[in-house]
Amino acid sequence: MTANLRIGIGYDVHRLITGRPLILGGISIPFEQGLDGHSDADCLTHAIADSILGAAGLSDIGHFFPDTDPRYKGIDSQEILKQACAEAARMGFSISNIDTVIIAEAPKMGPHLAAMKKRLAATLDMQVSAIGIKATTHEKLDDLGKGLGIAAQAVCLLQAVS
Ligand SMILES: [Zn+2]
């Protein structure tokens, strides 16, 4: 007997640097710094993609999109997320819901959460109500608390499509 529900977890962090746009949840957020990385460095979207791949029992996004591959330089992470969803579908799963946390000292995420949900829901072809995004600070503790980077955690639930 195979279980028809599968849970997955994802975590990602990227360094904040000047001279890059800040992209989170597939939207551009006005800020004096942006996340550094091979792709657009959208740590929220990467965490979600990893949670989906993990729940499906697949390798992480580094396997599907190696940061040594020039084809993926500057890639829109919504493409990564779309592929993670397609890989899960290939394994016979659909996504029931996703919940996430952004850990950022700045900027304030509250005004942008609705737009992020809308963009992610469109990428995943899901209801906005099946995607949770919360934001918290790191209470000035450690490097995240000094604003040196932004991290994100995600969980997702997959359901076997019968
Ligand atoms: Zn990443």
Residues whose N, C-alpha, C, O or C-beta is under 5 A from the ligand:
A	BS01	ZN	D12 C43 H46
